[in-house]
Amino acid sequence: MVERSAQLREFTKDWLHTYAEFTPGWSTAEEWRQIEYILKVLQPIRFWTLWMSKTRGVLNHQVVQVYQDMFNDLQTQISWLEPKQM
């Protein structure tokens, strides 16, 4: 849902010109930047979830590798986000 809101950002902005009473719900530039960070951090989890949902059969032999890849990527994301202030 967060990804879809980011994709529809410009459309929503135009929609708010018509329905101004919903303007207080519009995110600030800082909030949009945080949404982009969230999407970047969650991207590998989304990838593996979609990949596993498309496969048929048992994946027991691949579970360790999938989790290892996800944790490695999360460690990379943590080191990337560490110097940033939110």
C-alpha positions as YAML, in Angstrom:
chain: A
units: angstrom
residues:
- id: 1
  name: MET
  ca: [0.00, 0.00, 0.00]
- id: 2
  name: VAL
  ca: [2.88, 2.33, 0.77]
- id: 3
  name: GLU
  ca: [4.39, 1.59, -2.62]
- id: 4
  name: ARG
  ca: [1.11, 2.35, -4.35]
- id: 5
  name: SER
  ca: [0.75, 5.66, -2.51]
- id: 6
  name: ALA
  ca: [4.25, 6.63, -3.64]
- id: 7
  name: GLN
  ca: [3.37, 5.72, -7.24]
- id: 8
  name: LEU
  ca: [0.15, 7.74, -7.13]
- id: 9
  name: ARG
  ca: [1.72, 10.75, -5.45]
- id: 10
  name: GLU
  ca: [1.29, 13.15, -8.39]
- id: 11
  name: PHE
  ca: [-2.24, 11.96, -9.12]
- id: 12
  name: THR
  ca: [-3.18, 12.45, -5.46]
- id: 13
  name: LYS
  ca: [-1.68, 15.93, -5.50]
- id: 14
  name: ASP
  ca: [-3.89, 16.85, -8.47]
- id: 15
  name: TRP
  ca: [-6.90, 15.23, -6.79]
- id: 16
  name: LEU
  ca: [-6.38, 17.41, -3.72]
- id: 17
  name: HIS
  ca: [-6.86, 20.52, -5.87]
- id: 18
  name: THR
  ca: [-10.43, 19.35, -6.46]
- id: 19
  name: TYR
  ca: [-11.09, 18.14, -2.90]
- id: 20
  name: ALA
  ca: [-9.28, 20.67, -0.76]
- id: 21
  name: GLU
  ca: [-10.90, 19.46, 2.49]
- id: 22
  name: PHE
  ca: [-8.53, 16.45, 2.41]
- id: 23
  name: THR
  ca: [-5.39, 18.60, 2.13]
- id: 24
  name: PRO
  ca: [-4.45, 18.21, 5.83]
- id: 25
  name: GLY
  ca: [-3.89, 14.52, 5.14]
- id: 26
  name: TRP
  ca: [-1.22, 15.24, 2.53]
- id: 27
  name: SER
  ca: [2.29, 14.18, 3.50]
- id: 28
  name: THR
  ca: [5.12, 16.68, 3.76]
- id: 29
  name: ALA
  ca: [8.33, 16.40, 1.74]
- id: 30
  name: GLU
  ca: [10.11, 14.96, 4.79]
- id: 31
  name: GLU
  ca: [7.40, 12.31, 5.21]
- id: 32
  name: TRP
  ca: [7.68, 11.36, 1.52]
- id: 33
  name: ARG
  ca: [11.43, 10.98, 1.93]
- id: 34
  name: GLN
  ca: [10.85, 8.65, 4.90]
- id: 35
  name: ILE
  ca: [8.37, 6.66, 2.82]
- id: 36
  name: GLU
  ca: [11.06, 6.24, 0.15]
- id: 37
  name: TYR
  ca: [13.48, 5.00, 2.83]
- id: 38
  name: ILE
  ca: [10.91, 2.49, 4.04]
- id: 39
  name: LEU
  ca: [10.35, 1.21, 0.51]
- id: 40
  name: LYS
  ca: [14.10, 0.85, -0.03]
- id: 41
  name: VAL
  ca: [14.56, -1.07, 3.22]
- id: 42
  name: LEU
  ca: [11.60, -3.38, 2.59]
- id: 43
  name: GLN
  ca: [12.39, -4.04, -1.09]
- id: 44
  name: PRO
  ca: [14.30, -7.33, -0.53]
- id: 45
  name: ILE
  ca: [11.57, -8.68, 1.73]
- id: 46
  name: ARG
  ca: [9.02, -7.83, -0.95]
- id: 47
  name: PHE
  ca: [11.15, -9.51, -3.61]
- id: 48
  name: TRP
  ca: [11.53, -12.76, -1.67]
- id: 49
  name: THR
  ca: [7.88, -12.81, -0.62]
- id: 50
  name: LEU
  ca: [6.73, -12.43, -4.23]
- id: 51
  name: TRP
  ca: [9.28, -15.00, -5.39]
- id: 52
  name: MET
  ca: [8.14, -17.57, -2.82]
- id: 53
  name: SER
  ca: [4.48, -16.97, -3.61]
- id: 54
  name: LYS
  ca: [5.09, -17.77, -7.30]
- id: 55
  name: THR
  ca: [6.92, -21.03, -6.75]
- id: 56
  name: ARG
  ca: [5.21, -24.37, -6.51]
- id: 57
  name: GLY
  ca: [6.35, -27.13, -4.25]
- id: 58
  name: VAL
  ca: [8.52, -27.35, -1.17]
- id: 59
  name: LEU
  ca: [11.28, -24.80, -0.65]
- id: 60
  name: ASN
  ca: [12.87, -26.24, 2.50]
- id: 61
  name: HIS
  ca: [16.27, -26.57, 0.86]
- id: 62
  name: GLN
  ca: [16.23, -22.85, -0.09]
- id: 63
  name: VAL
  ca: [14.91, -21.34, 3.12]
- id: 64
  name: VAL
  ca: [18.33, -20.86, 4.72]
- id: 65
  name: GLN
  ca: [19.70, -19.10, 1.64]
- id: 66
  name: VAL
  ca: [16.63, -16.85, 1.36]
- id: 67
  name: TYR
  ca: [16.86, -15.77, 5.00]
- id: 68
  name: GLN
  ca: [20.62, -15.30, 4.72]
- id: 69
  name: ASP
  ca: [20.14, -13.04, 1.69]
- id: 70
  name: MET
  ca: [17.42, -11.05, 3.46]
- id: 71
  name: PHE
  ca: [19.48, -10.56, 6.63]
- id: 72
  name: ASN
  ca: [22.58, -9.61, 4.64]
- id: 73
  name: ASP
  ca: [20.59, -7.01, 2.76]
- id: 74
  name: LEU
  ca: [19.05, -5.68, 5.97]
- id: 75
  name: GLN
  ca: [22.54, -5.29, 7.43]
- id: 76
  name: THR
  ca: [23.53, -3.33, 4.33]
- id: 77
  name: GLN
  ca: [20.44, -1.14, 4.70]
- id: 78
  name: ILE
  ca: [21.19, -0.52, 8.38]
- id: 79
  name: SER
  ca: [24.72, 0.62, 7.57]
- id: 80
  name: TRP
  ca: [23.33, 2.80, 4.75]
- id: 81
  name: LEU
  ca: [20.71, 4.43, 7.00]
- id: 82
  name: GLU
  ca: [22.90, 4.75, 10.09]
- id: 83
  name: PRO
  ca: [24.47, 8.12, 9.18]
- id: 84
  name: LYS
  ca: [21.10, 9.56, 8.16]
- id: 85
  name: GLN
  ca: [18.93, 11.35, 10.65]
- id: 86
  name: MET
  ca: [15.22, 10.78, 10.65]
...
